[in-house]
């Protein structure tokens, strides 16, 4: 059985217990999981054996792992054995911008703060040569304590096969659309 076909309760790397699948695409799945060593929730991406973009996704995750901005979801671990590839990231608690907008318009101050924080986070990523390139309302989260977190930095684009001639311009346009 490949990691991709795992069920809740599966343990990866001897420490990450998959709890619930939260998203899936053709050849990949995202899970809410528990890091049993550190007793914290994490997000785990798993890949089907032979997933054609696993190298690009792993490369994007490694690039994102070097960033320390607290507004960017951190990459904690990468396993790149072809038949067991997975990525472990920070669990970004809270609601996505899309979730919030589905409840009605946001207060102008809150909306401006979310976009401003996302823009500052992306600016720090751009300074390090990393871009998101696939920004959407699901990429920006508002925590219960009011922190903004951008998720999927580079990883979402790699999963989707999205590339940009000018990644910074793609992120700037993405922010404008938000």
ABEGO torsion letter per residue (X at the ends): XBAAABBBGBBBGGABBBABBABBBBGBBBBBBBBAAAGBBBBBBBBBBGBAAAAAAAAAAAAAAABABAABBBBABBBABAAABBBBBBBBBEBBAAAAAAAEBBBAAAAAAAAAAAAAAAAAAAAAGBBAGABBAAABBBBAAGBBBBBGBGAAAAAAGBBBABAAAAAAAAAAAX
